[in-house]
Amino acid sequence: MRSAVVVGAGVGGLAVAGALARSGWQVTLVEGADRIRPEPTAVVLWPNGVRALRALGLGAGLDAIATPLASSGVRRPDGHQLVRPRPVAADRSPVVVHQEDLHDALIAGLGDGVELRTGVTLRSIRAESGARPSVGDGRYTYEADLVVAADGIDSVARAQLAPEAAVVSCGSAAWRAVIPWYRAPQLPADLPPTGEILGAGYRFIYVSLGERGSSGASSRGGIYWVATAAGAPRPESPEIQLSLLRRWYTGWPAPIADLLDATDPADLVQQEIRELRPLPRTYGFPTGPGGAVLLGDAAHAMPPHLGQGACLAFEDAATLAALLRESRLPDAVVAYDRIRRPRVAATVRQTRRMSAVLQARGRLALRARDAVLGALTPRLLGSAGTTADQWRPPS
């Protein structure tokens, strides 16, 4: 029986661990935290992410927890419509999923074939030619035919395998929250259940997760929102951060004030927006009899402006699982790198172009942004949508 060690129990690590176990692999999943604890927020999955989860055998579970999103366009804080809503075919519509629901589905997909070890702080990885790869935490060494490094943007494995890739700040921070259904305000009847408002260095997005227990929606219900602002993360307490957000977004269109008022400080998750620049030169490291690969944010962390972080992680997992079913292990590691690198590079380029548009600041920059946004954004989103929609798992 072939064996694998998966490092990191985020969505990418859980997805690939379950896929390998269902294919007959002996899988050890190691996680640095004492227990698997997803953020109490939500994630938007585009068609490529949905398709990847279906390829991994998780489609039925996703259908039970996902809420489809309709296009809402983009407004300025003064209410002016910068980008009109665009009709999207049902099979190309993104969906929103509560992170806790998604983790429950991924953990259920592990079955009994995965040995989970928590509290394992990775300190070293070995991927030398002619030897089986392994990882260690200073006390134990976990050796296997394959090591999958899915340990996030601050990956210890990537730092040793691909030291050329550096983590850099994008110069902005994000705050996210899910307002539970019993505290969520009623959205005005004239507003869509999804909205995006874009200001000078500030952005606010809200998405309805539906009513609790409604068909095709999160069992938790509520409203998910994301606010981004230029500058470093705030060192203050969540209570003060929430007060700052209410001040920064004063006068912005409904329902922003109501959403911030309904948010409890305990709901708030702050995150510095960072990326890998440059990206690793390779994602696959064959060692002769086996190999190691980078997956998810460990391989290609990027700004969230096109919502492709989790989607690409699921693509990675589906691609690797498909290749391992059809190829010898060293060949699959080489093919994984050959297939994933150009795909990731194209998505990162599109994300950075969109970042330049969304992060415009200053009077002249904002005038230029507003003048071209209506024409440029559909083109960028259309290109990104095509990139997302055209992905298929390798046959």
Contacts in CASP RR format, 6 or more apart in sequence:
PFRMAT RR
TARGET T0000
AUTHOR 0000-0000-0000
METHOD contacts of the structure
MODEL  1
MRSAVVVGAGVGGLAVAGALARSGWQVTLVEGADRIRPEPTAVVLWPNGV
RALRALGLGAGLDAIATPLASSGVRRPDGHQLVRPRPVAADRSPVVVHQE
DLHDALIAGLGDGVELRTGVTLRSIRAESGARPSVGDGRYTYEADLVVAA
DGIDSVARAQLAPEAAVVSCGSAAWRAVIPWYRAPQLPADLPPTGEILGA
GYRFIYVSLGERGSSGASSRGGIYWVATAAGAPRPESPEIQLSLLRRWYT
GWPAPIADLLDATDPADLVQQEIRELRPLPRTYGFPTGPGGAVLLGDAAH
AMPPHLGQGACLAFEDAATLAALLRESRLPDAVVAYDRIRRPRVAATVRQ
TRRMSAVLQARGRLALRARDAVLGALTPRLLGSAGTTADQWRPPS
1 24 0 8 1.000
1 25 0 8 1.000
1 26 0 8 1.000
2 24 0 8 1.000
2 25 0 8 1.000
2 26 0 8 1.000
2 145 0 8 1.000
2 146 0 8 1.000
2 329 0 8 1.000
3 25 0 8 1.000
3 26 0 8 1.000
3 27 0 8 1.000
3 28 0 8 1.000
3 144 0 8 1.000
3 145 0 8 1.000
3 146 0 8 1.000
4 17 0 8 1.000
4 20 0 8 1.000
4 25 0 8 1.000
4 26 0 8 1.000
4 27 0 8 1.000
4 28 0 8 1.000
4 144 0 8 1.000
4 145 0 8 1.000
4 146 0 8 1.000
4 147 0 8 1.000
4 148 0 8 1.000
5 27 0 8 1.000
5 28 0 8 1.000
5 29 0 8 1.000
5 30 0 8 1.000
5 133 0 8 1.000
5 134 0 8 1.000
5 135 0 8 1.000
5 142 0 8 1.000
5 143 0 8 1.000
5 144 0 8 1.000
5 146 0 8 1.000
5 147 0 8 1.000
5 148 0 8 1.000
6 13 0 8 1.000
6 16 0 8 1.000
6 17 0 8 1.000
6 20 0 8 1.000
6 27 0 8 1.000
6 28 0 8 1.000
6 29 0 8 1.000
6 30 0 8 1.000
6 147 0 8 1.000
6 148 0 8 1.000
6 150 0 8 1.000
7 30 0 8 1.000
7 122 0 8 1.000
7 125 0 8 1.000
7 135 0 8 1.000
7 147 0 8 1.000
7 148 0 8 1.000
7 149 0 8 1.000
7 150 0 8 1.000
7 151 0 8 1.000
7 157 0 8 1.000
8 29 0 8 1.000
8 30 0 8 1.000
8 31 0 8 1.000
8 32 0 8 1.000
8 150 0 8 1.000
8 151 0 8 1.000
8 152 0 8 1.000
9 17 0 8 1.000
9 29 0 8 1.000
9 31 0 8 1.000
9 33 0 8 1.000
9 36 0 8 1.000
9 116 0 8 1.000
9 118 0 8 1.000
10 31 0 8 1.000
10 36 0 8 1.000
10 38 0 8 1.000
10 103 0 8 1.000
10 150 0 8 1.000
10 152 0 8 1.000
11 43 0 8 1.000
11 102 0 8 1.000
11 103 0 8 1.000
11 106 0 8 1.000
11 310 0 8 1.000
11 313 0 8 1.000
11 314 0 8 1.000
12 150 0 8 1.000
12 295 0 8 1.000
12 296 0 8 1.000
12 310 0 8 1.000
12 313 0 8 1.000
12 314 0 8 1.000
12 316 0 8 1.000
12 317 0 8 1.000
13 29 0 8 1.000
13 148 0 8 1.000
13 150 0 8 1.000
13 295 0 8 1.000
13 313 0 8 1.000
13 317 0 8 1.000
14 29 0 8 1.000
14 36 0 8 1.000
14 103 0 8 1.000
14 106 0 8 1.000
14 107 0 8 1.000
14 110 0 8 1.000
15 53 0 8 1.000
15 56 0 8 1.000
15 58 0 8 1.000
15 106 0 8 1.000
15 313 0 8 1.000
15 314 0 8 1.000
15 317 0 8 1.000
15 318 0 8 1.000
16 148 0 8 1.000
16 150 0 8 1.000
16 295 0 8 1.000
16 316 0 8 1.000
16 317 0 8 1.000
16 320 0 8 1.000
16 321 0 8 1.000
17 27 0 8 1.000
17 29 0 8 1.000
17 110 0 8 1.000
17 114 0 8 1.000
17 148 0 8 1.000
18 27 0 8 1.000
18 56 0 8 1.000
18 106 0 8 1.000
18 109 0 8 1.000
18 110 0 8 1.000
18 111 0 8 1.000
18 113 0 8 1.000
18 114 0 8 1.000
19 56 0 8 1.000
19 57 0 8 1.000
19 317 0 8 1.000
19 318 0 8 1.000
19 320 0 8 1.000
19 321 0 8 1.000
20 27 0 8 1.000
20 321 0 8 1.000
20 324 0 8 1.000
21 27 0 8 1.000
21 110 0 8 1.000
21 111 0 8 1.000
21 113 0 8 1.000
21 114 0 8 1.000
22 57 0 8 1.000
22 109 0 8 1.000
23 321 0 8 1.000
23 324 0 8 1.000
23 325 0 8 1.000
25 324 0 8 1.000
26 113 0 8 1.000
26 144 0 8 1.000
27 113 0 8 1.000
27 114 0 8 1.000
27 115 0 8 1.000
28 114 0 8 1.000
28 115 0 8 1.000
28 117 0 8 1.000
28 142 0 8 1.000
28 144 0 8 1.000
29 110 0 8 1.000
29 114 0 8 1.000
29 115 0 8 1.000
29 116 0 8 1.000
29 117 0 8 1.000
30 117 0 8 1.000
30 118 0 8 1.000
30 120 0 8 1.000
30 122 0 8 1.000
30 135 0 8 1.000
30 137 0 8 1.000
30 142 0 8 1.000
31 116 0 8 1.000
31 117 0 8 1.000
31 118 0 8 1.000
31 119 0 8 1.000
31 120 0 8 1.000
32 118 0 8 1.000
32 119 0 8 1.000
32 120 0 8 1.000
32 121 0 8 1.000
32 122 0 8 1.000
33 118 0 8 1.000
33 119 0 8 1.000
34 118 0 8 1.000
34 119 0 8 1.000
35 118 0 8 1.000
36 103 0 8 1.000
36 107 0 8 1.000
36 116 0 8 1.000
36 118 0 8 1.000
38 99 0 8 1.000
38 100 0 8 1.000
38 102 0 8 1.000
38 103 0 8 1.000
39 99 0 8 1.000
39 176 0 8 1.000
39 269 0 8 1.000
40 99 0 8 1.000
40 100 0 8 1.000
40 178 0 8 1.000
40 267 0 8 1.000
40 269 0 8 1.000
41 98 0 8 1.000
41 99 0 8 1.000
41 176 0 8 1.000
41 177 0 8 1.000
41 178 0 8 1.000
41 224 0 8 1.000
41 269 0 8 1.000
42 96 0 8 1.000
42 97 0 8 1.000
42 98 0 8 1.000
42 99 0 8 1.000
42 176 0 8 1.000
42 178 0 8 1.000
42 207 0 8 1.000
42 209 0 8 1.000
42 218 0 8 1.000
42 224 0 8 1.000
43 96 0 8 1.000
43 97 0 8 1.000
43 99 0 8 1.000
43 102 0 8 1.000
43 310 0 8 1.000
44 69 0 8 1.000
44 94 0 8 1.000
44 95 0 8 1.000
44 96 0 8 1.000
44 97 0 8 1.000
44 207 0 8 1.000
44 307 0 8 1.000
45 53 0 8 1.000
45 62 0 8 1.000
45 66 0 8 1.000
45 94 0 8 1.000
45 95 0 8 1.000
45 96 0 8 1.000
45 97 0 8 1.000
45 310 0 8 1.000
45 311 0 8 1.000
45 314 0 8 1.000
46 94 0 8 1.000
46 307 0 8 1.000
46 308 0 8 1.000
46 311 0 8 1.000
46 385 0 8 1.000
46 388 0 8 1.000
47 91 0 8 1.000
47 92 0 8 1.000
47 93 0 8 1.000
47 94 0 8 1.000
47 385 0 8 1.000
47 388 0 8 1.000
47 389 0 8 1.000
48 308 0 8 1.000
48 311 0 8 1.000
48 312 0 8 1.000
48 314 0 8 1.000
48 315 0 8 1.000
48 387 0 8 1.000
48 388 0 8 1.000
48 389 0 8 1.000
48 391 0 8 1.000
49 310 0 8 1.000
49 311 0 8 1.000
49 314 0 8 1.000
49 315 0 8 1.000
49 388 0 8 1.000
49 391 0 8 1.000
50 59 0 8 1.000
50 62 0 8 1.000
50 66 0 8 1.000
50 95 0 8 1.000
51 391 0 8 1.000
51 392 0 8 1.000
51 393 0 8 1.000
52 311 0 8 1.000
52 314 0 8 1.000
52 315 0 8 1.000
52 317 0 8 1.000
52 318 0 8 1.000
52 391 0 8 1.000
52 393 0 8 1.000
53 59 0 8 1.000
53 62 0 8 1.000
53 314 0 8 1.000
53 318 0 8 1.000
54 62 0 8 1.000
55 318 0 8 1.000
55 321 0 8 1.000
55 322 0 8 1.000
55 393 0 8 1.000
56 314 0 8 1.000
56 317 0 8 1.000
56 318 0 8 1.000
56 321 0 8 1.000
58 105 0 8 1.000
58 106 0 8 1.000
58 109 0 8 1.000
61 105 0 8 1.000
61 108 0 8 1.000
62 95 0 8 1.000
62 97 0 8 1.000
62 105 0 8 1.000
63 216 0 8 1.000
64 105 0 8 1.000
64 216 0 8 1.000
65 97 0 8 1.000
65 98 0 8 1.000
65 101 0 8 1.000
65 102 0 8 1.000
65 105 0 8 1.000
65 216 0 8 1.000
65 217 0 8 1.000
65 218 0 8 1.000
65 219 0 8 1.000
66 95 0 8 1.000
66 96 0 8 1.000
66 97 0 8 1.000
66 216 0 8 1.000
67 95 0 8 1.000
67 96 0 8 1.000
67 97 0 8 1.000
67 207 0 8 1.000
67 208 0 8 1.000
67 209 0 8 1.000
67 210 0 8 1.000
67 216 0 8 1.000
67 217 0 8 1.000
67 218 0 8 1.000
68 90 0 8 1.000
68 93 0 8 1.000
68 94 0 8 1.000
68 95 0 8 1.000
69 93 0 8 1.000
69 94 0 8 1.000
69 95 0 8 1.000
69 96 0 8 1.000
69 194 0 8 1.000
69 207 0 8 1.000
70 85 0 8 1.000
70 88 0 8 1.000
70 93 0 8 1.000
70 192 0 8 1.000
70 193 0 8 1.000
70 194 0 8 1.000
71 85 0 8 1.000
71 86 0 8 1.000
71 87 0 8 1.000
71 88 0 8 1.000
71 194 0 8 1.000
72 85 0 8 1.000
72 192 0 8 1.000
72 194 0 8 1.000
72 195 0 8 1.000
72 196 0 8 1.000
73 81 0 8 1.000
73 82 0 8 1.000
73 83 0 8 1.000
73 84 0 8 1.000
73 85 0 8 1.000
73 86 0 8 1.000
73 195 0 8 1.000
73 196 0 8 1.000
74 81 0 8 1.000
74 82 0 8 1.000
74 83 0 8 1.000
74 196 0 8 1.000
74 197 0 8 1.000
74 198 0 8 1.000
74 373 0 8 1.000
74 377 0 8 1.000
75 81 0 8 1.000
75 82 0 8 1.000
75 195 0 8 1.000
75 196 0 8 1.000
75 197 0 8 1.000
75 198 0 8 1.000
75 253 0 8 1.000
76 82 0 8 1.000
76 197 0 8 1.000
76 198 0 8 1.000
76 199 0 8 1.000
76 370 0 8 1.000
77 197 0 8 1.000
77 199 0 8 1.000
77 202 0 8 1.000
77 251 0 8 1.000
77 252 0 8 1.000
77 253 0 8 1.000
79 197 0 8 1.000
79 253 0 8 1.000
82 198 0 8 1.000
82 370 0 8 1.000
82 373 0 8 1.000
82 374 0 8 1.000
82 377 0 8 1.000
83 373 0 8 1.000
83 374 0 8 1.000
83 377 0 8 1.000
83 378 0 8 1.000
84 374 0 8 1.000
85 192 0 8 1.000
86 378 0 8 1.000
86 381 0 8 1.000
92 385 0 8 1.000
92 389 0 8 1.000
96 207 0 8 1.000
96 209 0 8 1.000
96 224 0 8 1.000
97 218 0 8 1.000
98 178 0 8 1.000
98 209 0 8 1.000
98 218 0 8 1.000
98 220 0 8 1.000
98 221 0 8 1.000
98 224 0 8 1.000
100 220 0 8 1.000
101 218 0 8 1.000
101 219 0 8 1.000
101 220 0 8 1.000
110 116 0 8 1.000
120 137 0 8 1.000
120 140 0 8 1.000
121 137 0 8 1.000
122 135 0 8 1.000
122 136 0 8 1.000
122 137 0 8 1.000
122 151 0 8 1.000
122 156 0 8 1.000
122 157 0 8 1.000
123 136 0 8 1.000
123 137 0 8 1.000
123 138 0 8 1.000
123 156 0 8 1.000
124 135 0 8 1.000
124 136 0 8 1.000
124 138 0 8 1.000
124 160 0 8 1.000
125 133 0 8 1.000
125 134 0 8 1.000
125 135 0 8 1.000
125 136 0 8 1.000
125 147 0 8 1.000
125 149 0 8 1.000
125 156 0 8 1.000
125 157 0 8 1.000
125 160 0 8 1.000
125 161 0 8 1.000
125 292 0 8 1.000
126 133 0 8 1.000
126 134 0 8 1.000
126 135 0 8 1.000
127 133 0 8 1.000
127 147 0 8 1.000
127 161 0 8 1.000
127 285 0 8 1.000
127 287 0 8 1.000
127 291 0 8 1.000
127 292 0 8 1.000
128 287 0 8 1.000
129 287 0 8 1.000
129 288 0 8 1.000
130 287 0 8 1.000
130 288 0 8 1.000
130 289 0 8 1.000
131 287 0 8 1.000
131 289 0 8 1.000
132 143 0 8 1.000
132 144 0 8 1.000
132 145 0 8 1.000
132 287 0 8 1.000
132 289 0 8 1.000
132 290 0 8 1.000
133 143 0 8 1.000
133 144 0 8 1.000
133 145 0 8 1.000
133 146 0 8 1.000
133 147 0 8 1.000
133 285 0 8 1.000
133 287 0 8 1.000
133 290 0 8 1.000
133 291 0 8 1.000
133 292 0 8 1.000
134 141 0 8 1.000
134 142 0 8 1.000
134 143 0 8 1.000
134 144 0 8 1.000
134 147 0 8 1.000
135 141 0 8 1.000
135 142 0 8 1.000
135 147 0 8 1.000
135 157 0 8 1.000
136 142 0 8 1.000
145 289 0 8 1.000
145 290 0 8 1.000
145 291 0 8 1.000
145 329 0 8 1.000
146 290 0 8 1.000
146 291 0 8 1.000
146 292 0 8 1.000
146 293 0 8 1.000
146 324 0 8 1.000
146 329 0 8 1.000
146 333 0 8 1.000
147 157 0 8 1.000
147 291 0 8 1.000
147 292 0 8 1.000
147 293 0 8 1.000
148 292 0 8 1.000
148 293 0 8 1.000
148 295 0 8 1.000
148 320 0 8 1.000
149 155 0 8 1.000
149 157 0 8 1.000
149 158 0 8 1.000
149 161 0 8 1.000
149 292 0 8 1.000
149 293 0 8 1.000
149 294 0 8 1.000
149 295 0 8 1.000
149 298 0 8 1.000
149 299 0 8 1.000
150 295 0 8 1.000
150 296 0 8 1.000
150 298 0 8 1.000
150 313 0 8 1.000
151 157 0 8 1.000
151 158 0 8 1.000
151 298 0 8 1.000
152 296 0 8 1.000
152 297 0 8 1.000
152 298 0 8 1.000
152 301 0 8 1.000
153 167 0 8 1.000
153 274 0 8 1.000
153 276 0 8 1.000
153 297 0 8 1.000
153 298 0 8 1.000
153 301 0 8 1.000
154 167 0 8 1.000
155 294 0 8 1.000
155 297 0 8 1.000
155 298 0 8 1.000
157 292 0 8 1.000
157 294 0 8 1.000
157 298 0 8 1.000
158 165 0 8 1.000
158 280 0 8 1.000
158 294 0 8 1.000
158 298 0 8 1.000
158 299 0 8 1.000
161 280 0 8 1.000
161 285 0 8 1.000
161 292 0 8 1.000
161 294 0 8 1.000
162 280 0 8 1.000
162 281 0 8 1.000
162 282 0 8 1.000
162 294 0 8 1.000
164 278 0 8 1.000
164 280 0 8 1.000
164 281 0 8 1.000
165 276 0 8 1.000
165 277 0 8 1.000
165 278 0 8 1.000
165 279 0 8 1.000
165 280 0 8 1.000
166 276 0 8 1.000
166 277 0 8 1.000
166 278 0 8 1.000
167 274 0 8 1.000
167 275 0 8 1.000
167 276 0 8 1.000
167 301 0 8 1.000
168 274 0 8 1.000
168 275 0 8 1.000
168 276 0 8 1.000
168 277 0 8 1.000
169 232 0 8 1.000
169 272 0 8 1.000
169 273 0 8 1.000
169 274 0 8 1.000
170 273 0 8 1.000
170 274 0 8 1.000
170 275 0 8 1.000
170 303 0 8 1.000
170 355 0 8 1.000
171 230 0 8 1.000
171 231 0 8 1.000
171 232 0 8 1.000
171 273 0 8 1.000
172 201 0 8 1.000
172 228 0 8 1.000
172 229 0 8 1.000
172 230 0 8 1.000
172 231 0 8 1.000
172 273 0 8 1.000
172 359 0 8 1.000
173 228 0 8 1.000
173 229 0 8 1.000
173 231 0 8 1.000
173 232 0 8 1.000
173 233 0 8 1.000
173 234 0 8 1.000
173 270 0 8 1.000
173 271 0 8 1.000
173 272 0 8 1.000
173 273 0 8 1.000
174 226 0 8 1.000
174 227 0 8 1.000
174 228 0 8 1.000
174 270 0 8 1.000
174 271 0 8 1.000
174 273 0 8 1.000
174 304 0 8 1.000
175 226 0 8 1.000
175 227 0 8 1.000
175 228 0 8 1.000
175 241 0 8 1.000
175 245 0 8 1.000
175 268 0 8 1.000
175 269 0 8 1.000
175 270 0 8 1.000
175 271 0 8 1.000
176 224 0 8 1.000
176 225 0 8 1.000
176 226 0 8 1.000
176 227 0 8 1.000
176 268 0 8 1.000
176 269 0 8 1.000
176 271 0 8 1.000
177 224 0 8 1.000
177 225 0 8 1.000
177 263 0 8 1.000
177 267 0 8 1.000
177 268 0 8 1.000
177 269 0 8 1.000
178 209 0 8 1.000
178 220 0 8 1.000
178 222 0 8 1.000
178 223 0 8 1.000
178 224 0 8 1.000
178 267 0 8 1.000
179 185 0 8 1.000
179 222 0 8 1.000
179 223 0 8 1.000
179 224 0 8 1.000
179 225 0 8 1.000
179 259 0 8 1.000
179 262 0 8 1.000
179 263 0 8 1.000
179 267 0 8 1.000
180 220 0 8 1.000
180 221 0 8 1.000
180 222 0 8 1.000
180 267 0 8 1.000
181 209 0 8 1.000
181 210 0 8 1.000
181 211 0 8 1.000
181 212 0 8 1.000
181 220 0 8 1.000
181 221 0 8 1.000
181 222 0 8 1.000
182 212 0 8 1.000
183 262 0 8 1.000
183 264 0 8 1.000
184 221 0 8 1.000
184 222 0 8 1.000
184 223 0 8 1.000
184 262 0 8 1.000
185 223 0 8 1.000
185 255 0 8 1.000
185 258 0 8 1.000
185 259 0 8 1.000
185 261 0 8 1.000
185 262 0 8 1.000
187 193 0 8 1.000
187 208 0 8 1.000
187 223 0 8 1.000
187 255 0 8 1.000
188 254 0 8 1.000
188 255 0 8 1.000
191 254 0 8 1.000
191 255 0 8 1.000
193 207 0 8 1.000
193 208 0 8 1.000
193 210 0 8 1.000
194 205 0 8 1.000
194 206 0 8 1.000
194 207 0 8 1.000
194 208 0 8 1.000
195 205 0 8 1.000
195 206 0 8 1.000
195 207 0 8 1.000
196 203 0 8 1.000
196 204 0 8 1.000
196 205 0 8 1.000
197 203 0 8 1.000
197 204 0 8 1.000
197 205 0 8 1.000
197 252 0 8 1.000
197 253 0 8 1.000
197 256 0 8 1.000
198 358 0 8 1.000
199 366 0 8 1.000
200 360 0 8 1.000
200 361 0 8 1.000
200 362 0 8 1.000
200 366 0 8 1.000
201 228 0 8 1.000
201 229 0 8 1.000
201 230 0 8 1.000
201 359 0 8 1.000
201 360 0 8 1.000
201 361 0 8 1.000
202 227 0 8 1.000
202 228 0 8 1.000
202 229 0 8 1.000
202 230 0 8 1.000
202 248 0 8 1.000
202 249 0 8 1.000
203 226 0 8 1.000
203 227 0 8 1.000
203 228 0 8 1.000
203 229 0 8 1.000
203 358 0 8 1.000
204 225 0 8 1.000
204 226 0 8 1.000
204 227 0 8 1.000
204 228 0 8 1.000
204 249 0 8 1.000
204 252 0 8 1.000
204 256 0 8 1.000
205 225 0 8 1.000
205 226 0 8 1.000
205 227 0 8 1.000
206 223 0 8 1.000
206 224 0 8 1.000
206 225 0 8 1.000
206 226 0 8 1.000
206 255 0 8 1.000
206 256 0 8 1.000
206 259 0 8 1.000
207 223 0 8 1.000
207 224 0 8 1.000
207 225 0 8 1.000
208 222 0 8 1.000
208 223 0 8 1.000
208 224 0 8 1.000
209 217 0 8 1.000
209 218 0 8 1.000
209 220 0 8 1.000
209 221 0 8 1.000
209 222 0 8 1.000
209 223 0 8 1.000
209 224 0 8 1.000
210 217 0 8 1.000
210 218 0 8 1.000
210 221 0 8 1.000
210 222 0 8 1.000
211 217 0 8 1.000
211 221 0 8 1.000
211 222 0 8 1.000
212 219 0 8 1.000
212 220 0 8 1.000
212 221 0 8 1.000
212 222 0 8 1.000
213 219 0 8 1.000
213 221 0 8 1.000
214 221 0 8 1.000
223 259 0 8 1.000
225 259 0 8 1.000
225 263 0 8 1.000
227 245 0 8 1.000
227 248 0 8 1.000
227 249 0 8 1.000
228 273 0 8 1.000
229 248 0 8 1.000
230 359 0 8 1.000
230 361 0 8 1.000
232 272 0 8 1.000
233 270 0 8 1.000
233 271 0 8 1.000
233 272 0 8 1.000
234 240 0 8 1.000
234 241 0 8 1.000
234 244 0 8 1.000
234 270 0 8 1.000
236 244 0 8 1.000
237 265 0 8 1.000
238 265 0 8 1.000
238 266 0 8 1.000
238 268 0 8 1.000
238 270 0 8 1.000
239 265 0 8 1.000
241 265 0 8 1.000
241 268 0 8 1.000
241 270 0 8 1.000
242 260 0 8 1.000
242 263 0 8 1.000
242 265 0 8 1.000
242 268 0 8 1.000
245 260 0 8 1.000
246 257 0 8 1.000
246 260 0 8 1.000
246 261 0 8 1.000
249 256 0 8 1.000
249 257 0 8 1.000
249 260 0 8 1.000
250 257 0 8 1.000
251 257 0 8 1.000
273 303 0 8 1.000
273 304 0 8 1.000
274 301 0 8 1.000
275 301 0 8 1.000
275 302 0 8 1.000
275 303 0 8 1.000
276 299 0 8 1.000
276 300 0 8 1.000
276 301 0 8 1.000
276 302 0 8 1.000
279 299 0 8 1.000
279 300 0 8 1.000
279 344 0 8 1.000
279 345 0 8 1.000
279 348 0 8 1.000
280 294 0 8 1.000
280 299 0 8 1.000
280 300 0 8 1.000
282 337 0 8 1.000
282 341 0 8 1.000
283 293 0 8 1.000
283 294 0 8 1.000
283 295 0 8 1.000
283 299 0 8 1.000
283 336 0 8 1.000
283 337 0 8 1.000
283 340 0 8 1.000
283 341 0 8 1.000
283 344 0 8 1.000
284 291 0 8 1.000
284 292 0 8 1.000
284 293 0 8 1.000
284 294 0 8 1.000
284 333 0 8 1.000
284 334 0 8 1.000
284 336 0 8 1.000
284 337 0 8 1.000
285 291 0 8 1.000
285 292 0 8 1.000
285 293 0 8 1.000
285 333 0 8 1.000
286 330 0 8 1.000
286 333 0 8 1.000
286 334 0 8 1.000
287 330 0 8 1.000
288 330 0 8 1.000
289 329 0 8 1.000
289 330 0 8 1.000
290 329 0 8 1.000
290 330 0 8 1.000
290 333 0 8 1.000
291 329 0 8 1.000
291 330 0 8 1.000
291 333 0 8 1.000
292 333 0 8 1.000
293 320 0 8 1.000
293 333 0 8 1.000
293 336 0 8 1.000
293 337 0 8 1.000
295 313 0 8 1.000
295 316 0 8 1.000
295 317 0 8 1.000
295 320 0 8 1.000
296 309 0 8 1.000
296 312 0 8 1.000
296 313 0 8 1.000
296 316 0 8 1.000
297 309 0 8 1.000
297 313 0 8 1.000
299 316 0 8 1.000
299 340 0 8 1.000
299 344 0 8 1.000
300 309 0 8 1.000
300 312 0 8 1.000
300 344 0 8 1.000
300 347 0 8 1.000
300 348 0 8 1.000
301 309 0 8 1.000
302 308 0 8 1.000
302 309 0 8 1.000
302 347 0 8 1.000
302 348 0 8 1.000
302 351 0 8 1.000
302 352 0 8 1.000
303 351 0 8 1.000
303 352 0 8 1.000
303 355 0 8 1.000
305 351 0 8 1.000
305 354 0 8 1.000
305 355 0 8 1.000
305 358 0 8 1.000
306 347 0 8 1.000
306 350 0 8 1.000
306 351 0 8 1.000
306 354 0 8 1.000
306 384 0 8 1.000
308 347 0 8 1.000
308 351 0 8 1.000
308 384 0 8 1.000
308 388 0 8 1.000
311 388 0 8 1.000
312 343 0 8 1.000
312 344 0 8 1.000
312 347 0 8 1.000
315 340 0 8 1.000
315 343 0 8 1.000
315 391 0 8 1.000
315 393 0 8 1.000
316 340 0 8 1.000
318 393 0 8 1.000
319 336 0 8 1.000
319 339 0 8 1.000
319 340 0 8 1.000
319 393 0 8 1.000
319 394 0 8 1.000
320 332 0 8 1.000
320 336 0 8 1.000
322 393 0 8 1.000
322 394 0 8 1.000
322 395 0 8 1.000
323 332 0 8 1.000
323 335 0 8 1.000
323 336 0 8 1.000
323 339 0 8 1.000
323 394 0 8 1.000
324 332 0 8 1.000
326 332 0 8 1.000
326 394 0 8 1.000
327 335 0 8 1.000
335 394 0 8 1.000
339 394 0 8 1.000
343 391 0 8 1.000
346 387 0 8 1.000
347 384 0 8 1.000
347 387 0 8 1.000
350 380 0 8 1.000
350 383 0 8 1.000
350 384 0 8 1.000
350 387 0 8 1.000
353 380 0 8 1.000
354 380 0 8 1.000
354 384 0 8 1.000
357 369 0 8 1.000
357 373 0 8 1.000
357 376 0 8 1.000
357 377 0 8 1.000
357 380 0 8 1.000
360 366 0 8 1.000
360 368 0 8 1.000
360 369 0 8 1.000
END
